[in-house]
Amino acid sequence: MRQITDAHVAEPGLAVVEVAAADDETALAVQELLAARCAIAPVDRTTREPGEPGVRLRCFLDLRQDPDW
């Protein structure tokens, strides 16, 4: 995964969430739950890190905005 930069958390209300899950479906379900609560920059796939169990997902949240329904 790319490194988290200052721009990702430059202001109050911005956050980066990393999810570790057993499978793609679980990680994407967590992202969907977050999207129901706040504006996010969603991803469409997970990543696998060699030597680590499960999958990873990173999404960027903006708590200052309502979710885009």
PQR file with spaces between the fields and no chain letter, atoms N, CA, C, O and H, PARSE charges and radii, in Angstrom:
ATOM       1  N    MET     1       0.837   -1.183    0.000 -0.4000 1.5000
ATOM       2  CA   MET     1       0.000    0.000    0.000 -0.0000 2.0000
ATOM       3  C    MET     1       0.877    1.240    0.000  0.5500 1.7000
ATOM       4  O    MET     1       1.997    1.243    0.511 -0.5500 1.4000
ATOM       5  N    ARG     2       0.336    2.279   -0.584 -0.4000 1.5000
ATOM       6  CA   ARG     2       1.046    3.554   -0.579 -0.0000 2.0000
ATOM       7  C    ARG     2       1.144    4.086    0.845  0.5500 1.7000
ATOM       8  O    ARG     2       0.355    3.732    1.721 -0.5500 1.4000
ATOM       9  H    ARG     2      -0.574    2.277   -1.000  0.4000 1.0000
ATOM      10  N    GLN     3       2.110    4.922    1.041 -0.4000 1.5000
ATOM      11  CA   GLN     3       2.311    5.550    2.342 -0.0000 2.0000
ATOM      12  C    GLN     3       1.225    6.590    2.587  0.5500 1.7000
ATOM      13  O    GLN     3       0.778    7.252    1.651 -0.5500 1.4000
ATOM      14  H    GLN     3       2.751    5.210    0.329  0.4000 1.0000
ATOM      15  N    ILE     4       0.801    6.737    3.831 -0.4000 1.5000
ATOM      16  CA   ILE     4      -0.139    7.785    4.213 -0.0000 2.0000
ATOM      17  C    ILE     4       0.641    9.084    4.287  0.5500 1.7000
ATOM      18  O    ILE     4       1.697    9.141    4.917 -0.5500 1.4000
ATOM      19  H    ILE     4       1.164    6.198    4.592  0.4000 1.0000
ATOM      20  N    THR     5       0.128   10.135    3.645 -0.4000 1.5000
ATOM      21  CA   THR     5       0.824   11.417    3.617 -0.0000 2.0000
ATOM      22  C    THR     5       0.116   12.438    4.509  0.5500 1.7000
ATOM      23  O    THR     5      -1.000   12.208    4.976 -0.5500 1.4000
ATOM      24  H    THR     5      -0.730   10.089    3.134  0.4000 1.0000
ATOM      25  N    ASP     6       0.777   13.553    4.732 -0.4000 1.5000
ATOM      26  CA   ASP     6       0.190   14.644    5.522 -0.0000 2.0000
ATOM      27  C    ASP     6      -1.125   15.118    4.928  0.5500 1.7000
ATOM      28  O    ASP     6      -2.031   15.503    5.668 -0.5500 1.4000
ATOM      29  H    ASP     6       1.684   13.740    4.353  0.4000 1.0000
ATOM      30  N    ALA     7      -1.247   15.099    3.608 -0.4000 1.5000
ATOM      31  CA   ALA     7      -2.473   15.568    2.950 -0.0000 2.0000
ATOM      32  C    ALA     7      -3.685   14.716    3.317  0.5500 1.7000
ATOM      33  O    ALA     7      -4.808   15.220    3.358 -0.5500 1.4000
ATOM      34  H    ALA     7      -0.511   14.787    3.007  0.4000 1.0000
ATOM      35  N    HIS     8      -3.467   13.432    3.584 -0.4000 1.5000
ATOM      36  CA   HIS     8      -4.575   12.552    3.936 -0.0000 2.0000
ATOM      37  C    HIS     8      -5.201   12.900    5.279  0.5500 1.7000
ATOM      38  O    HIS     8      -6.368   12.590    5.518 -0.5500 1.4000
ATOM      39  H    HIS     8      -2.555   13.022    3.551  0.4000 1.0000
ATOM      40  N    VAL     9      -4.443   13.536    6.149 -0.4000 1.5000
ATOM      41  CA   VAL     9      -4.943   13.886    7.485 -0.0000 2.0000
ATOM      42  C    VAL     9      -4.630   15.345    7.818  0.5500 1.7000
ATOM      43  O    VAL     9      -4.336   15.679    8.965 -0.5500 1.4000
ATOM      44  H    VAL     9      -3.495   13.788    5.955  0.4000 1.0000
ATOM      45  N    ALA    10      -4.695   16.192    6.819 -0.4000 1.5000
ATOM      46  CA   ALA    10      -4.269   17.589    6.954 -0.0000 2.0000
ATOM      47  C    ALA    10      -5.193   18.438    7.814  0.5500 1.7000
ATOM      48  O    ALA    10      -4.765   19.465    8.341 -0.5500 1.4000
ATOM      49  H    ALA    10      -4.934   15.921    5.887  0.4000 1.0000
ATOM      50  N    GLU    11      -6.444   18.035    7.968 -0.4000 1.5000
ATOM      51  CA   GLU    11      -7.409   18.849    8.700 -0.0000 2.0000
ATOM      52  C    GLU    11      -8.225   17.975    9.638  0.5500 1.7000
ATOM      53  O    GLU    11      -8.351   16.772    9.408 -0.5500 1.4000
ATOM      54  H    GLU    11      -6.792   17.200    7.540  0.4000 1.0000
ATOM      55  N    PRO    12      -8.785   18.566   10.702 -0.5600 1.5000
ATOM      56  CA   PRO    12      -9.698   17.798   11.543  0.2800 2.0000
ATOM      57  C    PRO    12     -10.870   17.288   10.709  0.5500 1.7000
ATOM      58  O    PRO    12     -11.410   18.013    9.874 -0.5500 1.4000
ATOM      59  N    GLY    13     -11.249   16.062   10.935 -0.4000 1.5000
ATOM      60  CA   GLY    13     -12.349   15.461   10.180 -0.0000 2.0000
ATOM      61  C    GLY    13     -11.890   14.535    9.074  0.5500 1.7000
ATOM      62  O    GLY    13     -12.698   13.788    8.524 -0.5500 1.4000
ATOM      63  H    GLY    13     -10.810   15.472   11.613  0.4000 1.0000
ATOM      64  N    LEU    14     -10.599   14.566    8.733 -0.4000 1.5000
ATOM      65  CA   LEU    14     -10.067   13.654    7.729 -0.0000 2.0000
ATOM      66  C    LEU    14      -9.411   12.477    8.440  0.5500 1.7000
ATOM      67  O    LEU    14      -8.753   12.654    9.465 -0.5500 1.4000
ATOM      68  H    LEU    14      -9.942   15.173    9.180  0.4000 1.0000
ATOM      69  N    ALA    15      -9.591   11.273    7.894 -0.4000 1.5000
ATOM      70  CA   ALA    15      -9.015   10.086    8.524 -0.0000 2.0000
ATOM      71  C    ALA    15      -8.707    9.033    7.472  0.5500 1.7000
ATOM      72  O    ALA    15      -9.281    9.020    6.383 -0.5500 1.4000
ATOM      73  H    ALA    15     -10.125   11.130    7.062  0.4000 1.0000
ATOM      74  N    VAL    16      -7.795    8.161    7.828 -0.4000 1.5000
ATOM      75  CA   VAL    16      -7.456    7.006    7.008 -0.0000 2.0000
ATOM      76  C    VAL    16      -7.778    5.771    7.838  0.5500 1.7000
ATOM      77  O    VAL    16      -7.360    5.659    8.991 -0.5500 1.4000
ATOM      78  H    VAL    16      -7.328    8.171    8.712  0.4000 1.0000
ATOM      79  N    VAL    17      -8.522    4.846    7.243 -0.4000 1.5000
ATOM      80  CA   VAL    17      -8.885    3.612    7.931 -0.0000 2.0000
ATOM      81  C    VAL    17      -8.305    2.439    7.166  0.5500 1.7000
ATOM      82  O    VAL    17      -8.519    2.301    5.962 -0.5500 1.4000
ATOM      83  H    VAL    17      -8.862    4.937    6.306  0.4000 1.0000
ATOM      84  N    GLU    18      -7.572    1.598    7.871 -0.4000 1.5000
ATOM      85  CA   GLU    18      -7.049    0.375    7.286 -0.0000 2.0000
ATOM      86  C    GLU    18      -7.794   -0.797    7.894  0.5500 1.7000
ATOM      87  O    GLU    18      -7.918   -0.905    9.114 -0.5500 1.4000
ATOM      88  H    GLU    18      -7.398    1.710    8.849  0.4000 1.0000
ATOM      89  N    VAL    19      -8.289   -1.676    7.033 -0.4000 1.5000
ATOM      90  CA   VAL    19      -9.058   -2.837    7.460 -0.0000 2.0000
ATOM      91  C    VAL    19      -8.250   -4.091    7.142  0.5500 1.7000
ATOM      92  O    VAL    19      -7.731   -4.243    6.036 -0.5500 1.4000
ATOM      93  H    VAL    19      -8.188   -1.589    6.042  0.4000 1.0000
ATOM      94  N    ALA    20      -8.152   -4.967    8.101 -0.4000 1.5000
ATOM      95  CA   ALA    20      -7.584   -6.299    7.877 -0.0000 2.0000
ATOM      96  C    ALA    20      -8.724   -7.284    8.089  0.5500 1.7000
ATOM      97  O    ALA    20      -9.409   -7.232    9.110 -0.5500 1.4000
ATOM      98  H    ALA    20      -8.573   -4.844    8.999  0.4000 1.0000
ATOM      99  N    ALA    21      -8.928   -8.177    7.135 -0.4000 1.5000
ATOM     100  CA   ALA    21     -10.036   -9.133    7.217 -0.0000 2.0000
ATOM     101  C    ALA    21      -9.621  -10.473    6.623  0.5500 1.7000
ATOM     102  O    ALA    21      -8.619  -10.573    5.916 -0.5500 1.4000
ATOM     103  H    ALA    21      -8.371   -8.219    6.305  0.4000 1.0000
ATOM     104  N    ALA    22     -10.401  -11.485    6.919 -0.4000 1.5000
ATOM     105  CA   ALA    22     -10.095  -12.819    6.421 -0.0000 2.0000
ATOM     106  C    ALA    22     -10.295  -12.942    4.916  0.5500 1.7000
ATOM     107  O    ALA    22      -9.617  -13.730    4.256 -0.5500 1.4000
ATOM     108  H    ALA    22     -11.215  -11.403    7.493  0.4000 1.0000
ATOM     109  N    ASP    23     -11.247  -12.147    4.366 -0.4000 1.5000
ATOM     110  CA   ASP    23     -11.550  -12.283    2.938 -0.0000 2.0000
ATOM     111  C    ASP    23     -12.025  -10.958    2.354  0.5500 1.7000
ATOM     112  O    ASP    23     -12.312  -10.008    3.082 -0.5500 1.4000
ATOM     113  H    ASP    23     -11.797  -11.507    4.902  0.4000 1.0000
ATOM     114  N    ASP    24     -12.101  -10.914    1.032 -0.4000 1.5000
ATOM     115  CA   ASP    24     -12.522   -9.700    0.322 -0.0000 2.0000
ATOM     116  C    ASP    24     -13.915   -9.250    0.740  0.5500 1.7000
ATOM     117  O    ASP    24     -14.146   -8.063    0.971 -0.5500 1.4000
ATOM     118  H    ASP    24     -11.867  -11.686    0.440  0.4000 1.0000
ATOM     119  N    GLU    25     -14.835  -10.192    0.834 -0.4000 1.5000
ATOM     120  CA   GLU    25     -16.224   -9.844    1.143 -0.0000 2.0000
ATOM     121  C    GLU    25     -16.341   -9.135    2.486  0.5500 1.7000
ATOM     122  O    GLU    25     -17.092   -8.169    2.617 -0.5500 1.4000
ATOM     123  H    GLU    25     -14.647  -11.155    0.646  0.4000 1.0000
ATOM     124  N    THR    26     -15.605   -9.608    3.473 -0.4000 1.5000
ATOM     125  CA   THR    26     -15.658   -8.981    4.796 -0.0000 2.0000
ATOM     126  C    THR    26     -15.058   -7.580    4.770  0.5500 1.7000
ATOM     127  O    THR    26     -15.641   -6.647    5.322 -0.5500 1.4000
ATOM     128  H    THR    26     -14.995  -10.393    3.366  0.4000 1.0000
ATOM     129  N    ALA    27     -13.914   -7.427    4.140 -0.4000 1.5000
ATOM     130  CA   ALA    27     -13.263   -6.112    4.068 -0.0000 2.0000
ATOM     131  C    ALA    27     -14.148   -5.110    3.337  0.5500 1.7000
ATOM     132  O    ALA    27     -14.286   -3.968    3.778 -0.5500 1.4000
ATOM     133  H    ALA    27     -13.441   -8.185    3.691  0.4000 1.0000
ATOM     134  N    LEU    28     -14.750   -5.525    2.223 -0.4000 1.5000
ATOM     135  CA   LEU    28     -15.605   -4.619    1.459 -0.0000 2.0000
ATOM     136  C    LEU    28     -16.899   -4.312    2.211  0.5500 1.7000
ATOM     137  O    LEU    28     -17.452   -3.223    2.053 -0.5500 1.4000
ATOM     138  H    LEU    28     -14.638   -6.452    1.865  0.4000 1.0000
ATOM     139  N    ALA    29     -17.393   -5.245    3.024 -0.4000 1.5000
ATOM     140  CA   ALA    29     -18.576   -4.987    3.850 -0.0000 2.0000
ATOM     141  C    ALA    29     -18.281   -3.922    4.906  0.5500 1.7000
ATOM     142  O    ALA    29     -19.128   -3.074    5.188 -0.5500 1.4000
ATOM     143  H    ALA    29     -16.944   -6.129    3.153  0.4000 1.0000
ATOM     144  N    VAL    30     -17.085   -3.965    5.489 -0.4000 1.5000
ATOM     145  CA   VAL    30     -16.696   -2.930    6.458 -0.0000 2.0000
ATOM     146  C    VAL    30     -16.659   -1.575    5.766  0.5500 1.7000
ATOM     147  O    VAL    30     -17.142   -0.586    6.317 -0.5500 1.4000
ATOM     148  H    VAL    30     -16.397   -4.654    5.260  0.4000 1.0000
ATOM     149  N    GLN    31     -16.095   -1.518    4.575 -0.4000 1.5000
ATOM     150  CA   GLN    31     -16.057   -0.267    3.814 -0.0000 2.0000
ATOM     151  C    GLN    31     -17.476    0.245    3.551  0.5500 1.7000
ATOM     152  O    GLN    31     -17.727    1.447    3.640 -0.5500 1.4000
ATOM     153  H    GLN    31     -15.703   -2.322    4.127  0.4000 1.0000
ATOM     154  N    GLU    32     -18.390   -0.648    3.232 -0.4000 1.5000
ATOM     155  CA   GLU    32     -19.785   -0.253    2.989 -0.0000 2.0000
ATOM     156  C    GLU    32     -20.425    0.327    4.243  0.5500 1.7000
ATOM     157  O    GLU    32     -21.177    1.298    4.164 -0.5500 1.4000
ATOM     158  H    GLU    32     -18.187   -1.625    3.160  0.4000 1.0000
ATOM     159  N    LEU    33     -20.131   -0.259    5.394 -0.4000 1.5000
ATOM     160  CA   LEU    33     -20.640    0.288    6.658 -0.0000 2.0000
ATOM     161  C    LEU    33     -20.111    1.696    6.905  0.5500 1.7000
ATOM     162  O    LEU    33     -20.857    2.575    7.336 -0.5500 1.4000
ATOM     163  H    LEU    33     -19.520   -1.047    5.458  0.4000 1.0000
ATOM     164  N    LEU    34     -18.837    1.909    6.635 -0.4000 1.5000
ATOM     165  CA   LEU    34     -18.262    3.247    6.796 -0.0000 2.0000
ATOM     166  C    LEU    34     -18.902    4.245    5.831  0.5500 1.7000
ATOM     167  O    LEU    34     -19.166    5.389    6.200 -0.5500 1.4000
ATOM     168  H    LEU    34     -18.231    1.195    6.285  0.4000 1.0000
ATOM     169  N    ALA    35     -19.149    3.812    4.605 -0.4000 1.5000
ATOM     170  CA   ALA    35     -19.739    4.693    3.589 -0.0000 2.0000
ATOM     171  C    ALA    35     -21.148    5.140    3.968  0.5500 1.7000
ATOM     172  O    ALA    35     -21.601    6.199    3.535 -0.5500 1.4000
ATOM     173  H    ALA    35     -18.935    2.882    4.306  0.4000 1.0000
ATOM     174  N    ALA    36     -21.840    4.343    4.770 -0.4000 1.5000
ATOM     175  CA   ALA    36     -23.180    4.714    5.215 -0.0000 2.0000
ATOM     176  C    ALA    36     -23.145    5.815    6.271  0.5500 1.7000
ATOM     177  O    ALA    36     -24.156    6.472    6.517 -0.5500 1.4000
ATOM     178  H    ALA    36     -21.473    3.483    5.123  0.4000 1.0000
ATOM     179  N    ARG    37     -21.980    6.017    6.899 -0.4000 1.5000
ATOM     180  CA   ARG    37     -21.860    6.980    7.992 -0.0000 2.0000
ATOM     181  C    ARG    37     -21.164    8.283    7.618  0.5500 1.7000
ATOM     182  O    ARG    37     -21.417    9.321    8.229 -0.5500 1.4000
ATOM     183  H    ARG    37     -21.159    5.483    6.699  0.4000 1.0000
ATOM     184  N    CYS    38     -20.277    8.231    6.604 -0.4000 1.5000
ATOM     185  CA   CYS    38     -19.508    9.421    6.250 -0.0000 2.0000
ATOM     186  C    CYS    38     -19.066    9.328    4.795  0.5500 1.7000
ATOM     187  O    CYS    38     -19.185    8.279    4.163 -0.5500 1.4000
ATOM     188  H    CYS    38     -20.072    7.388    6.107  0.4000 1.0000
ATOM     189  N    ALA    39     -18.559   10.427    4.279 -0.4000 1.5000
ATOM     190  CA   ALA    39     -18.048   10.451    2.911 -0.0000 2.0000
ATOM     191  C    ALA    39     -16.702    9.727    2.881  0.5500 1.7000
ATOM     192  O    ALA    39     -15.830    9.987    3.711 -0.5500 1.4000
ATOM     193  H    ALA    39     -18.462   11.280    4.793  0.4000 1.0000
ATOM     194  N    ILE    40     -16.542    8.817    1.917 -0.4000 1.5000
ATOM     195  CA   ILE    40     -15.278    8.101    1.804 -0.0000 2.0000
ATOM     196  C    ILE    40     -14.813    8.071    0.357  0.5500 1.7000
ATOM     197  O    ILE    40     -15.597    8.261   -0.572 -0.5500 1.4000
ATOM     198  H    ILE    40     -17.250    8.606    1.243  0.4000 1.0000
ATOM     199  N    ALA    41     -13.542    7.831    0.193 -0.4000 1.5000
ATOM     200  CA   ALA    41     -12.982    7.525   -1.121 -0.0000 2.0000
ATOM     201  C    ALA    41     -12.846    6.002   -1.147  0.5500 1.7000
ATOM     202  O    ALA    41     -11.853    5.461   -0.660 -0.5500 1.4000
ATOM     203  H    ALA    41     -12.905    7.676    0.948  0.4000 1.0000
ATOM     204  N    PRO    42     -13.847    5.301   -1.719 -0.5600 1.5000
ATOM     205  CA   PRO    42     -13.846    3.845   -1.648  0.2800 2.0000
ATOM     206  C    PRO    42     -12.843    3.212   -2.607  0.5500 1.7000
ATOM     207  O    PRO    42     -12.392    3.837   -3.567 -0.5500 1.4000
ATOM     208  N    VAL    43     -12.513    1.970   -2.326 -0.4000 1.5000
ATOM     209  CA   VAL    43     -11.670    1.184   -3.213 -0.0000 2.0000
ATOM     210  C    VAL    43     -12.505    0.021   -3.732  0.5500 1.7000
ATOM     211  O    VAL    43     -13.496   -0.366   -3.112 -0.5500 1.4000
ATOM     212  H    VAL    43     -12.880    1.463   -1.546  0.4000 1.0000
ATOM     213  N    ASP    44     -12.106   -0.530   -4.863 -0.4000 1.5000
ATOM     214  CA   ASP    44     -12.878   -1.624   -5.444 -0.0000 2.0000
ATOM     215  C    ASP    44     -12.197   -2.980   -5.298  0.5500 1.7000
ATOM     216  O    ASP    44     -12.717   -4.000   -5.749 -0.5500 1.4000
ATOM     217  H    ASP    44     -11.301   -0.216   -5.367  0.4000 1.0000
ATOM     218  N    ARG    45     -11.022   -2.976   -4.658 -0.4000 1.5000
ATOM     219  CA   ARG    45     -10.348   -4.259   -4.449 -0.0000 2.0000
ATOM     220  C    ARG    45      -9.497   -4.191   -3.190  0.5500 1.7000
ATOM     221  O    ARG    45      -9.158   -3.115   -2.698 -0.5500 1.4000
ATOM     222  H    ARG    45     -10.600   -2.147   -4.292  0.4000 1.0000
ATOM     223  N    THR    46      -9.166   -5.361   -2.690 -0.4000 1.5000
ATOM     224  CA   THR    46      -8.306   -5.471   -1.527 -0.0000 2.0000
ATOM     225  C    THR    46      -6.895   -5.835   -1.987  0.5500 1.7000
ATOM     226  O    THR    46      -6.665   -6.107   -3.165 -0.5500 1.4000
ATOM     227  H    THR    46      -9.441   -6.235   -3.090  0.4000 1.0000
ATOM     228  N    THR    47      -5.966   -5.835   -1.048 -0.4000 1.5000
ATOM     229  CA   THR    47      -4.605   -6.264   -1.355 -0.0000 2.0000
ATOM     230  C    THR    47      -4.218   -7.393   -0.408  0.5500 1.7000
ATOM     231  O    THR    47      -4.763   -7.531    0.687 -0.5500 1.4000
ATOM     232  H    THR    47      -6.153   -5.614   -0.091  0.4000 1.0000
ATOM     233  N    ARG    48      -3.272   -8.186   -0.859 -0.4000 1.5000
ATOM     234  CA   ARG    48      -2.708   -9.256   -0.024 -0.0000 2.0000
ATOM     235  C    ARG    48      -1.229   -8.968    0.157  0.5500 1.7000
ATOM     236  O    ARG    48      -0.509   -8.716   -0.809 -0.5500 1.4000
ATOM     237  H    ARG    48      -2.829   -8.074   -1.748  0.4000 1.0000
ATOM     238  N    GLU    49      -0.788   -9.007    1.392 -0.4000 1.5000
ATOM     239  CA   GLU    49       0.623   -8.796    1.707 -0.0000 2.0000
ATOM     240  C    GLU    49       1.288  -10.154    1.890  0.5500 1.7000
ATOM     241  O    GLU    49       0.831  -10.951    2.709 -0.5500 1.4000
ATOM     242  H    GLU    49      -1.373   -9.212    2.177  0.4000 1.0000
ATOM     243  N    PRO    50       2.345  -10.434    1.156 -0.5600 1.5000
ATOM     244  CA   PRO    50       3.028  -11.727    1.312  0.2800 2.0000
ATOM     245  C    PRO    50       3.449  -11.963    2.768  0.5500 1.7000
ATOM     246  O    PRO    50       4.015  -11.088    3.421 -0.5500 1.4000
ATOM     247  N    GLY    51       3.158  -13.156    3.243 -0.4000 1.5000
ATOM     248  CA   GLY    51       3.530  -13.518    4.600 -0.0000 2.0000
ATOM     249  C    GLY    51       2.559  -13.073    5.674  0.5500 1.7000
ATOM     250  O    GLY    51       2.732  -13.427    6.840 -0.5500 1.4000
ATOM     251  H    GLY    51       2.698  -13.867    2.712  0.4000 1.0000
ATOM     252  N    GLU    52       1.530  -12.299    5.309 -0.4000 1.5000
ATOM     253  CA   GLU    52       0.533  -11.847    6.275 -0.0000 2.0000
ATOM     254  C    GLU    52      -0.804  -12.513    5.972  0.5500 1.7000
ATOM     255  O    GLU    52      -1.138  -12.731    4.807 -0.5500 1.4000
ATOM     256  H    GLU    52       1.389  -12.011    4.362  0.4000 1.0000
ATOM     257  N    PRO    53      -1.573  -12.838    7.013 -0.5600 1.5000
ATOM     258  CA   PRO    53      -2.860  -13.496    6.770  0.2800 2.0000
ATOM     259  C    PRO    53      -3.910  -12.535    6.237  0.5500 1.7000
ATOM     260  O    PRO    53      -3.841  -11.332    6.485 -0.5500 1.4000
ATOM     261  N    GLY    54      -4.871  -13.059    5.512 -0.4000 1.5000
ATOM     262  CA   GLY    54      -6.029  -12.288    5.071 -0.0000 2.0000
ATOM     263  C    GLY    54      -5.722  -11.228    4.033  0.5500 1.7000
ATOM     264  O    GLY    54      -4.714  -11.289    3.328 -0.5500 1.4000
ATOM     265  H    GLY    54      -4.927  -14.037    5.310  0.4000 1.0000
ATOM     266  N    VAL    55      -6.615  -10.258    3.957 -0.4000 1.5000
ATOM     267  CA   VAL    55      -6.526   -9.175    2.983 -0.0000 2.0000
ATOM     268  C    VAL    55      -6.524   -7.842    3.709  0.5500 1.7000
ATOM     269  O    VAL    55      -6.877   -7.762    4.886 -0.5500 1.4000
ATOM     270  H    VAL    55      -7.434  -10.210    4.530  0.4000 1.0000
ATOM     271  N    ARG    56      -6.124   -6.799    2.999 -0.4000 1.5000
ATOM     272  CA   ARG    56      -6.087   -5.441    3.542 -0.0000 2.0000
ATOM     273  C    ARG    56      -6.871   -4.510    2.617  0.5500 1.7000
ATOM     274  O    ARG    56      -6.963   -4.730    1.409 -0.5500 1.4000
ATOM     275  H    ARG    56      -5.837   -6.864    2.043  0.4000 1.0000
ATOM     276  N    LEU    57      -7.428   -3.474    3.220 -0.4000 1.5000
ATOM     277  CA   LEU    57      -8.160   -2.453    2.482 -0.0000 2.0000
ATOM     278  C    LEU    57      -7.916   -1.134    3.191  0.5500 1.7000
ATOM     279  O    LEU    57      -7.935   -1.083    4.421 -0.5500 1.4000
ATOM     280  H    LEU    57      -7.354   -3.295    4.201  0.4000 1.0000
ATOM     281  N    ARG    58      -7.692   -0.085    2.451 -0.4000 1.5000
ATOM     282  CA   ARG    58      -7.507    1.243    3.038 -0.0000 2.0000
ATOM     283  C    ARG    58      -8.491    2.198    2.366  0.5500 1.7000
ATOM     284  O    ARG    58      -8.573    2.256    1.140 -0.5500 1.4000
ATOM     285  H    ARG    58      -7.677   -0.126    1.452  0.4000 1.0000
ATOM     286  N    CYS    59      -9.228    2.938    3.172 -0.4000 1.5000
ATOM     287  CA   CYS    59     -10.112    3.958    2.607 -0.0000 2.0000
ATOM     288  C    CYS    59      -9.903    5.270    3.364  0.5500 1.7000
ATOM     289  O    CYS    59      -9.474    5.294    4.518 -0.5500 1.4000
ATOM     290  H    CYS    59      -9.161    2.891    4.169  0.4000 1.0000
ATOM     291  N    PHE    60     -10.220    6.334    2.678 -0.4000 1.5000
ATOM     292  CA   PHE    60     -10.003    7.686    3.185 -0.0000 2.0000
ATOM     293  C    PHE    60     -11.356    8.293    3.514  0.5500 1.7000
ATOM     294  O    PHE    60     -12.248    8.333    2.666 -0.5500 1.4000
ATOM     295  H    PHE    60     -10.568    6.315    1.741  0.4000 1.0000
ATOM     296  N    LEU    61     -11.508    8.762    4.741 -0.4000 1.5000
ATOM     297  CA   LEU    61     -12.777    9.290    5.221 -0.0000 2.0000
ATOM     298  C    LEU    61     -12.732   10.796    5.375  0.5500 1.7000
ATOM     299  O    LEU    61     -11.701   11.381    5.704 -0.5500 1.4000
ATOM     300  H    LEU    61     -10.783    8.729    5.430  0.4000 1.0000
ATOM     301  N    ASP    62     -13.885   11.408    5.127 -0.4000 1.5000
ATOM     302  CA   ASP    62     -14.070   12.828    5.391 -0.0000 2.0000
ATOM     303  C    ASP    62     -15.316   12.954    6.248  0.5500 1.7000
ATOM     304  O    ASP    62     -16.438   12.908    5.744 -0.5500 1.4000
ATOM     305  H    ASP    62     -14.723   10.933    4.860  0.4000 1.0000
ATOM     306  N    LEU    63     -15.109   13.113    7.538 -0.4000 1.5000
ATOM     307  CA   LEU    63     -16.230   13.195    8.476 -0.0000 2.0000
ATOM     308  C    LEU    63     -16.960   14.525    8.414  0.5500 1.7000
ATOM     309  O    LEU    63     -18.011   14.692    9.032 -0.5500 1.4000
ATOM     310  H    LEU    63     -14.198   13.150    7.947  0.4000 1.0000
ATOM     311  N    ARG    64     -16.405   15.468    7.670 -0.4000 1.5000
ATOM     312  CA   ARG    64     -17.017   16.798    7.563 -0.0000 2.0000
ATOM     313  C    ARG    64     -18.171   16.808    6.578  0.5500 1.7000
ATOM     314  O    ARG    64     -18.969   17.745    6.579 -0.5500 1.4000
ATOM     315  H    ARG    64     -15.551   15.332    7.168  0.4000 1.0000
ATOM     316  N    GLN    65     -18.279   15.782    5.730 -0.4000 1.5000
ATOM     317  CA   GLN    65     -19.310   15.736    4.699 -0.0000 2.0000
ATOM     318  C    GLN    65     -20.277   14.593    4.966  0.5500 1.7000
ATOM     319  O    GLN    65     -19.912   13.582    5.565 -0.5500 1.4000
ATOM     320  H    GLN    65     -17.630   15.021    5.729  0.4000 1.0000
ATOM     321  N    ASP    66     -21.518   14.766    4.512 -0.4000 1.5000
ATOM     322  CA   ASP    66     -22.488   13.682    4.576 -0.0000 2.0000
ATOM     323  C    ASP    66     -22.159   12.644    3.517  0.5500 1.7000
ATOM     324  O    ASP    66     -21.570   12.980    2.490 -0.5500 1.4000
ATOM     325  H    ASP    66     -21.814   15.588    4.025  0.4000 1.0000
ATOM     326  N    PRO    67     -22.527   11.386    3.748 -0.5600 1.5000
ATOM     327  CA   PRO    67     -22.296   10.365    2.720  0.2800 2.0000
ATOM     328  C    PRO    67     -23.055   10.714    1.446  0.5500 1.7000
ATOM     329  O    PRO    67     -24.097   11.367    1.495 -0.5500 1.4000
ATOM     330  N    ASP    68     -22.543   10.288    0.342 -0.4000 1.5000
ATOM     331  CA   ASP    68     -23.169   10.540   -0.965 -0.0000 2.0000
ATOM     332  C    ASP    68     -24.147    9.420   -1.270  0.5500 1.7000
ATOM     333  O    ASP    68     -23.768    8.376   -1.801 -0.5500 1.4000
ATOM     334  H    ASP    68     -21.696    9.757    0.303  0.4000 1.0000
ATOM     335  N    TRP    69     -25.433    9.648   -0.923 -0.4000 1.5000
ATOM     336  CA   TRP    69     -26.433    8.613   -1.149 -0.0000 2.0000
ATOM     337  C    TRP    69     -26.958    8.686   -2.522  0.5500 1.7000
ATOM     338  O    TRP    69     -27.816    7.888   -2.899 -0.5500 1.4000
ATOM     339  H    TRP    69     -25.741   10.496   -0.492  0.4000 1.0000
